[in-house]
């Protein structure tokens, strides 16, 4: 979707598809969804995507970083797609989906799960169903397995099981009415931060198996009460030094600040640093947020971060500043070039609502 471009009154403009769409029903904790909102609004991008004769898009894993804390979850994903031969197919492909106000999900692996559906669209479609969270994740696992299992890939038959390796990773907050059954202590708001991995080749340990399984399995872990954060990397691996440095930075930030923006910045900078040494990882990064304080806000908030439009302020750090007196951002898009004219948002899925193709910028601007 392309938003109309209007000259802003100041040095920043904020990307937003819709500020508030009020829901009518009560909150279902385990579903982490807006019950009672029955409309099915699908906003599509005007870009066209050719379907290849044999699917060979995005087979080599890119990089997806997810950080879970007690106050928020932050997920950063690069947007590059590469072909089986290693050549770059696209630099701004979306991999992220906001799950209502409660979580953020993304994928790494195959960019198409069939000839008619991109993988981010499958993720969005599955997460939009009105089911409790465990059932949603099970549906995602079964749907992905059924779709990807029969793909035709432009590679040797002996390589197809390896090429089909794909993971969906999510992080956010789930409601639990009986947390003691899961070995957890009760919380005042009944919410518990979680990390979910739905994959045919990976689990919570981050190690990739050599070949994809026939089925996808669901792995769910809640943040331990004595842990400051959980960090998960999916796709291309971080070096030991990169991992240690990132964890130290996250710990220092959490001890000094309360907002997610500094965490998003170090995740994005880590991905961009990896892209300098690894051609499978791209420099354009989408950072998606889930705020614990906003989980029970029964409205749809699709406001992105600040975008500096004055040349003198077009620096990477400006993208990660919090908007003064405004709702917290649901995402921050960190482009490879701080002066990029086109900015993007993630998909959105929740309780029958699907929104995709969020694109913001002046008409006629080049998006690649």
Secondary structure, DSSP 4 states (H G I P E B T S, - for coil): -BPPP---SSSEEEEEEES--B--S-EETTTTEETT---------S---PPPSSB-BS-S--EEEEEE-SSEEEEEEE--EEBTTS-EEESS---EEEETTTEEEEEES-SBSSSS-BHHHHHHHHHTSSS-HHHHHHHHHHHHHHHHHT--BSS-GGGHHHHT--EEEEEEEEE-S-GGGGT----TTSEEEEEEEEESS--TT-PPPSS--SS-EEEEEEPPTT-S-EEEEEESPPPHHHHHHHHHHHHHHHHH--SSHHHHHHHHHHHHHHHHH-TTS-S-EEEEEEEGGGTT--B--EEEEEEE-SGGG-SGGGGGSPPTTSPPPSEEEE-SSTT-S-EE--EEEETTEEE---EES-TT----
